[in-house]
Amino acid sequence: MQTGPASGATPPVLRVGQDGRGRWMVQESRGLLEGIFVSREAALHFAHLERHAFPGARIELANAALTSTLAA
């Protein structure tokens, strides 16, 4: 059973940050996951829980405002 990304594949990143409206978000780097949260702590907690679904994923704090890819 494979436990990480395929050899040579870039591991996924779960980005945690705020959008332009100040809402806390989590986004997976390939667009497979996105969520909006009431606080930084809630977003980080979710990101840590979701790492099981993305083997080898790392969590990063976003350097710039995140933009939703799922909703306007």
Secondary structure, DSSP 8 states (H G I E B T S, - for coil): ---S--TT----EEEEEEBTTS-EEEEETTSS-EEEESSHHHHHHHHHHHGGGSTT-EEEE-SS-B--SS--
